[in-house]
Amino acid sequence: MKKIDIPMLLLATLVIFMFVLVGVSIAYRNIWLILLFLILGFVFMGVGLSIKRKRK
């Protein structure tokens, strides 16, 4: 069994949390929070993908 990569797991959880917050922001109908959490979600996802690419 492989070891769990804790930093990448936390980064993936953070990305999921950002997109959950987009849904909460939609419920509150706040366009600024929707845009903020959407951009942060994609930024964190890009960081994770770049870290994964550098490791290989």
Summary of the structure (lengths in Angstrom):
residues: 56
radius of gyration: 13.6
end to end distance: 19.5
largest distance: 44.6
contacts: 124
relative contact order: 0.16
helix: 86%
strand: 0%
